[in-house]
Amino acid sequence: MVGSGSVIGDAGCHGLGNDRVGNFSQCKSNCESMTNCNAVDWQASQLYCVYRQCTTYPPSTRPQSGGWEAWAIETSSPINPPAIIQWLFDGDFSDAYGIYNGSLINNSNVTWISPGYAGYGSAVCFLSTNYLLINHYLNFNSISFTISAWVWIPANFSFNGNFFVLFVHCNLTNPDTCMHIGINGGRVFLGFFSDDLTGSTSMNSSQWYHVAYVYDRLSSRQIVYLKGIQDASRVTNGLYTGTASVLTVGAIPSFGTGVTTNNGFIDKLTFVPRVKTSAELLDEATLVAYYPFDNSYTDLGPNQIINSTSVSTMFDSSGRFNQSLLINSTNLSYFQTTGFYYLGQTNYPYSFSLWIYPFVNDGTILQ
């Protein structure tokens, strides 16, 4: 055990799922049977097990009430591809999981904006003269994958004949060996070189978009999503067989002068070696925060917002689903979370939903 009264708190740890089991031994055994699992969060009172893959071992922890324990589980060597790679672009080019870190090629003149999509951190825009190089091999043999990101297209962006480059795995410009992903002519684009898919919806400037690119190797299908909605799909002519030893973001060096790049801002660029479901991608694109209040104040939504406080609240076992948050008006209790930068901003509609069990007929729920 690496922490009592705590959970895994390392930025290099990715959740692999969770379930309720009979005891800790079963929790540990389940983790050991998984390909990538090397740590768990365990809550004995609820027989609740959260499986994690961590790039540092043993991982660090953070305090968490509710009887949680953090455990490091012995594992074998790292897996390629890993369960997730994620570049947050919060002022640097590091992979959040510590393996696929990037370096800037040609010069250091990139443009940053803050906050990024989630209301904190930042996002980056590469110039037409530079790009990010990730000099670490990523094994694409026999895998499906999903690549997603948030993108902001500046007001001065020229859609005509320009390619906004997000992610490239390419060393040979032959069909099905050169993956290049981005926005082409104002539409989402997933290309394998002469075996490509272009989305059906034209994008506008001066707003954030969630874009996702899926390759299902079993069905040989390319799928692109815009704002969490499937935008186009096709069956490829052949299987993807790229063997490049490096990745790039912001440019396609193998194309030379054959493509004109005009980039926008990129935030939270993510790779996973599997097909994400349409429900997962809709959540990524539309769900800002999710608080189940199951003995924890943790946001389990895609943005993992950490700016929260509570005063005189407690958890109750009689929730609509598992536990609930009990707020008592007599002692001025409340739960507060911050960082929702885009509330009330132009072009960003929003809604709230929650289950409540009122004790009185009036009072404030959200403000």
C-alpha positions as CSV (number, residue, x, y, z in Angstrom):
1,M,0.0,0.0,0.0
2,V,1.4,3.4,-1.0
3,G,-1.3,5.5,0.8
4,S,-4.0,5.2,3.5
5,G,-6.8,7.7,3.4
6,S,-5.8,8.6,-0.1
7,V,-6.1,7.7,-3.8
8,I,-3.6,7.6,-6.7
9,G,-2.8,11.3,-7.4
10,D,-0.1,11.0,-10.0
11,A,-0.7,12.9,-13.3
12,G,0.8,9.9,-15.1
13,C,-2.0,7.6,-14.0
14,H,-5.0,6.8,-16.3
15,G,-8.2,5.1,-15.1
16,L,-8.8,1.7,-16.8
17,G,-12.3,1.1,-15.3
18,N,-13.9,0.2,-12.0
19,D,-16.2,-2.3,-10.4
20,R,-17.4,-3.7,-7.1
21,V,-15.7,-6.9,-6.0
22,G,-15.8,-9.3,-3.0
23,N,-12.6,-8.2,-1.4
24,F,-9.2,-6.6,-1.9
25,S,-7.6,-9.8,-3.1
26,Q,-10.0,-10.0,-6.0
27,C,-9.4,-6.3,-6.8
28,K,-5.6,-6.9,-6.9
29,S,-6.1,-10.1,-8.9
30,N,-8.2,-8.3,-11.5
31,C,-5.6,-5.7,-11.9
32,E,-2.8,-8.3,-12.3
33,S,-4.9,-10.0,-15.1
34,M,-5.1,-6.8,-17.1
35,T,-2.5,-5.9,-19.7
36,N,-1.8,-2.4,-18.5
37,C,-2.9,-2.2,-14.8
38,N,-0.3,-1.5,-12.2
39,A,-2.2,0.4,-9.4
40,V,-5.6,0.5,-7.8
41,D,-7.7,2.6,-5.5
42,W,-9.5,0.5,-3.0
43,Q,-12.5,1.5,-0.8
44,A,-13.2,-1.4,1.6
45,S,-16.5,-0.1,2.9
46,Q,-18.1,-0.2,-0.6
47,L,-15.9,-3.1,-2.0
48,Y,-15.1,-0.6,-4.7
49,C,-12.0,-1.0,-6.9
50,V,-10.6,1.5,-9.4
51,Y,-8.0,0.1,-11.9
52,R,-5.2,2.4,-13.1
53,Q,-2.2,2.4,-15.4
54,C,0.7,4.6,-14.1
55,T,3.8,5.7,-16.0
56,T,5.7,6.2,-12.7
57,Y,6.1,3.5,-10.1
58,P,5.2,3.6,-7.4
59,P,2.8,6.4,-8.1
60,S,2.2,9.4,-5.8
61,T,-1.0,9.8,-3.9
62,R,-3.4,12.6,-2.7
63,P,-5.6,12.6,0.4
64,Q,-9.2,11.4,0.0
65,S,-11.8,10.8,2.7
66,G,-14.2,7.9,2.7
67,G,-11.8,5.0,3.6
68,W,-9.8,4.9,0.4
69,E,-6.5,3.2,0.0
70,A,-4.0,3.5,-2.8
71,W,-2.0,0.4,-3.9
72,A,0.8,-0.1,-6.3
73,I,0.7,-3.5,-8.1
74,E,3.8,-5.2,-9.5
75,T,3.8,-5.4,-13.3
76,S,5.9,-6.3,-16.2
77,S,7.6,-4.0,-18.7
78,P,5.7,-1.0,-20.3
79,I,3.3,-1.8,-23.1
80,N,3.5,-0.2,-26.6
81,P,1.1,1.2,-27.4
82,P,0.2,2.5,-23.9
83,A,-3.4,2.8,-22.8
84,I,-3.3,6.5,-23.4
85,I,-1.1,9.4,-24.6
86,Q,-2.2,12.9,-23.9
87,W,-0.6,16.3,-24.6
88,L,-2.4,19.0,-22.5
89,F,-0.2,21.9,-23.9
90,D,-0.3,23.7,-20.6
91,G,2.7,25.7,-21.3
92,D,4.9,22.8,-22.5
93,F,4.9,19.8,-24.9
94,S,5.0,17.0,-22.3
95,D,2.9,13.8,-22.5
96,A,0.7,13.9,-19.3
97,Y,1.8,10.3,-18.8
98,G,5.5,11.0,-19.1
99,I,6.5,8.9,-22.1
100,Y,5.7,10.6,-25.4
101,N,7.2,14.0,-24.6
102,G,7.7,16.4,-27.6
103,S,10.3,19.0,-28.6
104,L,9.9,22.0,-30.9
105,I,11.6,21.9,-34.3
106,N,12.9,24.9,-36.2
107,N,12.2,27.7,-33.6
108,S,10.5,28.5,-30.3
109,N,8.0,31.0,-31.7
110,V,4.7,29.3,-31.0
111,T,1.6,31.1,-29.8
112,W,-0.1,30.2,-26.5
113,I,-3.6,31.2,-25.3
114,S,-5.0,30.9,-21.8
115,P,-7.3,29.4,-20.6
116,G,-7.6,26.4,-22.8
117,Y,-11.0,24.7,-23.5
118,A,-11.6,23.5,-19.9
119,G,-11.2,27.0,-18.5
120,Y,-7.7,26.5,-17.1
121,G,-4.3,25.7,-18.5
122,S,-3.5,26.8,-22.1
123,A,-3.6,25.8,-25.7
124,V,-0.9,26.1,-28.4
125,C,-0.7,27.2,-32.1
126,F,2.2,26.2,-34.2
127,L,3.5,28.4,-37.0
128,S,3.8,27.2,-40.6
129,T,7.6,27.1,-40.1
130,N,7.7,24.9,-37.0
131,Y,6.2,21.8,-35.5
132,L,6.3,19.4,-32.6
133,L,8.4,16.3,-32.9
134,I,7.8,13.3,-30.6
135,N,10.9,11.1,-31.0
136,H,9.4,8.0,-29.5
137,Y,8.2,5.0,-31.5
138,L,4.4,4.3,-31.3
139,N,3.4,0.8,-32.5
140,F,0.4,0.9,-34.8
141,N,0.7,-2.7,-35.9
142,S,-2.6,-4.5,-35.7
143,I,-4.4,-1.9,-33.6
144,S,-7.5,0.3,-33.8
145,F,-7.2,3.8,-32.4
146,T,-9.0,7.0,-31.5
147,I,-7.3,10.4,-31.7
148,S,-9.2,13.4,-30.3
149,A,-8.5,17.0,-29.5
150,W,-10.0,20.4,-28.9
151,V,-9.3,23.0,-31.7
152,W,-9.8,26.7,-32.0
153,I,-9.7,28.2,-35.4
154,P,-8.6,31.9,-35.4
155,A,-10.6,34.6,-37.1
156,N,-7.9,35.1,-39.7
157,F,-7.6,31.4,-40.6
158,S,-7.9,30.7,-44.4
159,F,-9.8,27.5,-45.0
160,N,-9.2,27.5,-48.8
161,G,-6.4,25.1,-49.6
162,N,-4.9,25.0,-46.1
163,F,-4.4,22.0,-43.8
164,F,-4.6,22.5,-40.0
165,V,-2.3,19.6,-38.9
166,L,-3.1,17.8,-35.7
167,F,-1.3,14.4,-35.7
168,V,1.1,12.7,-38.1
169,H,2.6,9.2,-38.3
170,C,4.4,9.2,-41.7
171,N,7.7,8.4,-43.2
172,L,6.6,6.9,-46.6
173,T,4.2,8.7,-48.9
174,N,2.5,5.5,-50.1
175,P,-1.1,4.5,-49.8
176,D,-2.0,3.3,-46.2
177,T,1.5,4.1,-44.8
178,C,1.2,7.8,-44.0
179,M,-1.4,8.9,-41.4
180,H,-2.1,12.6,-41.3
181,I,-5.0,14.0,-39.3
182,G,-6.4,17.5,-39.0
183,I,-8.7,20.0,-40.6
184,N,-8.6,20.2,-44.4
185,G,-10.4,22.9,-46.2
186,G,-12.5,23.6,-43.0
187,R,-13.6,20.0,-42.5
188,V,-12.3,17.2,-40.3
189,F,-9.9,14.9,-42.2
190,L,-8.4,11.5,-41.5
191,G,-5.9,10.5,-44.2
192,F,-3.8,7.4,-44.8
193,F,-2.4,8.8,-48.1
194,S,-4.7,8.3,-51.1
195,D,-7.1,6.4,-48.7
196,D,-8.7,9.3,-46.9
197,L,-11.9,10.5,-45.2
198,T,-13.2,14.1,-45.2
199,G,-16.1,15.2,-43.0
200,S,-19.3,16.6,-44.3
201,T,-19.7,19.7,-42.0
202,S,-17.9,23.0,-42.6
203,M,-16.4,24.6,-39.5
204,N,-16.4,28.2,-38.5
205,S,-13.7,30.4,-37.0
206,S,-13.4,31.9,-33.5
207,Q,-14.9,29.0,-31.5
208,W,-13.8,25.7,-29.9
209,Y,-14.6,22.4,-31.6
210,H,-14.1,18.9,-30.3
211,V,-12.8,16.7,-33.1
212,A,-12.2,12.9,-33.1
213,Y,-10.7,10.5,-35.5
214,V,-11.4,6.7,-35.3
215,Y,-9.9,3.8,-37.1
216,D,-11.5,0.4,-36.6
217,R,-9.1,-2.1,-37.9
218,L,-11.5,-5.0,-37.6
219,S,-14.0,-3.4,-40.0
220,S,-11.4,-1.4,-41.9
221,R,-13.4,1.7,-41.2
222,Q,-12.5,5.3,-40.8
223,I,-14.9,7.5,-38.8
224,V,-14.6,11.2,-38.0
225,Y,-16.6,13.1,-35.3
226,L,-17.3,16.8,-34.9
227,K,-18.6,18.1,-31.6
228,G,-19.3,14.5,-30.5
229,I,-21.5,13.7,-33.5
230,Q,-20.4,11.3,-36.3
231,D,-19.6,13.4,-39.3
232,A,-18.5,10.9,-41.9
233,S,-17.5,7.2,-42.3
234,R,-16.0,5.0,-44.9
235,V,-14.3,1.6,-45.4
236,T,-10.6,1.9,-46.3
237,N,-9.0,0.4,-49.4
238,G,-6.4,-1.3,-47.3
239,L,-5.2,-1.8,-43.8
240,Y,-3.1,0.9,-42.2
241,T,0.5,-0.3,-42.2
242,G,2.6,2.8,-41.3
243,T,6.0,2.2,-39.7
244,A,7.2,5.7,-38.9
245,S,9.5,5.8,-35.8
246,V,8.4,9.4,-34.8
247,L,5.2,11.4,-34.5
248,T,4.7,15.1,-35.4
249,V,2.1,17.7,-34.5
250,G,1.6,20.8,-36.6
251,A,3.3,19.8,-39.8
252,I,3.8,16.9,-42.2
253,P,7.5,16.9,-42.9
254,S,7.3,13.9,-45.3
255,F,5.1,16.0,-47.7
256,G,7.8,18.6,-48.1
257,T,6.3,21.7,-49.9
258,G,3.4,19.7,-51.2
259,V,0.9,20.9,-48.5
260,T,0.2,24.4,-47.1
261,T,-0.3,24.5,-43.4
262,N,-2.2,27.2,-41.5
263,N,-2.6,26.1,-38.0
264,G,-5.0,27.0,-35.2
265,F,-4.9,26.3,-31.5
266,I,-4.8,22.8,-30.1
267,D,-5.7,21.6,-26.6
268,K,-5.8,18.2,-25.0
269,L,-4.6,16.1,-27.9
270,T,-5.3,12.4,-26.9
271,F,-4.5,9.0,-28.4
272,V,-5.9,5.7,-27.2
273,P,-5.3,2.3,-28.9
274,R,-9.0,1.3,-29.2
275,V,-12.3,2.4,-30.8
276,K,-14.0,4.8,-28.5
277,T,-17.8,4.5,-28.6
278,S,-20.0,7.3,-29.9
279,A,-21.3,7.7,-26.3
280,E,-17.7,8.3,-25.0
281,L,-17.0,10.8,-27.7
282,L,-20.3,12.7,-27.1
283,D,-19.4,12.9,-23.4
284,E,-15.9,14.2,-24.2
285,A,-17.4,16.9,-26.5
286,T,-20.3,18.0,-24.3
287,L,-19.9,16.9,-20.7
288,V,-18.0,19.6,-18.7
289,A,-18.1,18.1,-15.2
290,Y,-19.7,15.1,-13.5
291,Y,-20.0,14.7,-9.7
292,P,-21.5,11.4,-8.6
293,F,-20.8,12.3,-4.9
294,D,-20.0,8.6,-4.1
295,N,-18.0,9.3,-0.9
296,S,-15.9,11.7,-3.0
297,Y,-16.0,15.3,-4.3
298,T,-14.0,14.2,-7.4
299,D,-15.1,15.3,-10.9
300,L,-15.3,12.1,-12.9
301,G,-16.0,14.0,-16.2
302,P,-13.6,14.2,-19.1
303,N,-12.0,17.5,-17.8
304,Q,-11.3,16.3,-14.2
305,I,-11.8,19.7,-12.7
306,I,-10.0,19.9,-9.4
307,N,-11.1,23.4,-8.1
308,S,-13.7,22.4,-5.6
309,T,-14.4,23.1,-1.9
310,S,-17.1,22.0,0.5
311,V,-18.3,23.4,3.8
312,S,-20.2,21.4,6.4
313,T,-21.4,18.8,3.9
314,M,-21.5,15.0,4.3
315,F,-22.2,11.9,2.2
316,D,-25.4,9.9,2.7
317,S,-25.9,6.3,1.8
318,S,-29.4,6.7,0.5
319,G,-28.6,8.4,-2.8
320,R,-30.6,8.0,-5.9
321,F,-27.6,6.1,-7.3
322,N,-25.1,4.8,-4.6
323,Q,-24.2,7.7,-2.3
324,S,-25.4,11.4,-2.3
325,L,-24.2,14.7,-1.0
326,L,-26.2,15.9,2.1
327,I,-26.5,19.7,2.4
328,N,-28.1,21.1,5.5
329,S,-29.4,24.7,5.3
330,T,-29.3,25.1,9.1
331,N,-25.5,25.2,9.1
332,L,-25.0,27.0,5.8
333,S,-23.4,24.0,4.2
334,Y,-22.5,24.0,0.5
335,F,-20.3,22.5,-2.3
336,Q,-18.5,24.9,-4.6
337,T,-16.5,24.2,-7.8
338,T,-14.9,26.8,-10.0
339,G,-13.1,27.1,-13.4
340,F,-16.2,27.1,-15.7
341,Y,-14.7,29.8,-17.9
342,Y,-17.2,29.5,-20.8
343,L,-20.4,29.8,-18.8
344,G,-22.3,32.6,-20.4
345,Q,-19.8,33.1,-23.3
346,T,-21.1,33.5,-26.8
347,N,-21.7,30.3,-28.8
348,Y,-21.5,28.1,-25.7
349,P,-25.0,27.0,-24.7
350,Y,-25.2,24.9,-21.5
351,S,-27.5,22.9,-19.2
352,F,-27.4,21.4,-15.7
353,S,-29.0,18.2,-14.5
354,L,-29.0,16.5,-11.1
355,W,-31.1,14.4,-8.8
356,I,-32.4,16.1,-5.6
357,Y,-34.3,14.9,-2.6
358,P,-35.6,18.2,-1.0
359,F,-36.4,18.6,2.7
360,V,-38.2,21.9,2.2
361,N,-40.2,23.5,-0.6
362,D,-37.9,26.4,-1.4
363,G,-34.2,27.2,-1.6
364,T,-31.2,27.6,-3.9
365,I,-30.0,24.5,-5.8
366,L,-27.4,26.0,-8.1
367,Q,-26.0,29.5,-8.3
